[in-house]
């Protein structure tokens, strides 16, 4: 279920023209990622709530805190990172269907390990996953 949340956000961001977008679960090192802007989507916390059972379906409500990390190229002005996020990622996130989604916070820090600025947007996401019940 965590992967489906991450994948839905990745698909929406990618359809909006933002590439590359990676899952936090991938094994691609930073050195092999794009030298320009790149985005990583991951889940910071996930809470599965009490399932609701019907005759043929199980409804599984959930809440998650999702982090979208946008990494700027080396020596990129901070203003360009904010513009990139505002023009490419924020509009796509606000259009996610099937989930209730709200922006909780946006922060920027300098990652001295890779010598780049990283903008982190924390989203509060909730939704309901539907699972078909087995007839056994």
Order of alpha helices (4+ residues) and beta strands (2+ residues): alpha-beta-beta-beta-beta-alpha-alpha-beta-beta
